[in-house]
Amino acid sequence: MRPIAIHVLLFSLLLCSCKKNSKSIPDKYISIDSTINMTMQETLASSYMERHLQLKFATDRLYNCGDTIVYTFSRTGDTFNIIFSSVLEPGACLTRAAGATANGLASLDFGNLSNGTYYINITNRVQNPCTLTVDSGEYIFTRGNTNGLSHTMDTLIRVADNVIWGYLGTNSSNNAWIIPAFIDSLMGHGAQSIPIVPGNNFAYNYYLVDSQICTRHAFDGYYYSKSFVYHYSGDFSPILNLIQSFKGQSQNSVVFNVANDKGQYGD
């Protein structure tokens, strides 16, 4: 028992020493000397049953043990003000000794915006006056200048109302029949095909509709697979029951990944 007690004592002393050392190193706030890149994302959450627009920001530069951009975010009427001030490097940095670096990151939730035009002032050392136009089909972002700010997309196509999408996959040839059978049952519950216009690409944050239909979260590796996007205005509960029924018949050898525009999800 004595060696165990000694080990516990040594561990306790080491833990106290670590805590003492971490407290002795203050947090650092490093001035941002980097362009900040912005992307748009429409989030769906069943908890509030509505769409939220998020703007995600990341520095081009990697910072030592710092991945949080410090900012202020405010709204007055149709005008938003975002001021980036620094990147936080925490004093208690567990990976500092390994020389870990990371992009500074920030994610801002703009909530459920009504259709209209909004003004967004984004300051990274210099103010960038921007506009955001919102309608039922898309978000359009326009940047006033290029002072310390870049963005990867001008337009984000919104997820349409009453849409269901997902994918199914299996490596079991014995249960490959489950995939078309599930799709048939989905159609039987009211799902309808989305018309595809040749030559037009519609890039959504969650799925892509072009000459083929695929889901953003689908992944390779299944011998038998199927992605789908359909119009569906019915309740999601019968779809969850369908999934459970077919999973039982396949003895869980088929992967289901199904979601809708209201943020509901089934697997």
Number of C-alpha atoms within 10 A of each C-alpha: 5 7 8 9 10 11 11 12 12 12 12 12 12 12 12 12 12 13 12 11 12 16 12 11 12 11 14 13 16 16 14 21 14 16 17 23 16 17 17 22 19 22 20 20 14 13 9 10 12 14 19 16 18 17 14 17 21 23 25 16 15 15 20 20 24 23 20 21 25 18 15 11 14 10 12 8 7 12 15 17 16 18 17 20 17 19 26 21 21 19 17 17 15 11 11 15 8 8 9 14 15 16 20 26 17 18 16 14 14 14 13 13 15 11 13 12 17 17 19 23 19 22 19 21 18 15 20 19 17 17 18 18 17 18 14 13 13 17 21 17 22 16 18 14 13 13 17 19 23 18 16 9 12 13 15 20 17 23 23 14 14 14 19 26 21 25 22 23 23 22 15 14 9 10 17 19 12 19 21 13 12 18 16 12 13 19 15 10 16 12 20 16 11 14 9 14 11 8 8 10 13 15 16 18 16 20 19 17 19 14 12 10 18 20 21 15 10 16 11 8 10 14 11 17 19 18 20 20 23 20 19 22 16 14 9 16 10 12 20 15 12 16 20 16 13 19 17 12 13 18 10 13 18 24 18 20 17 21 20 25 24 21 15 17 18 17 15
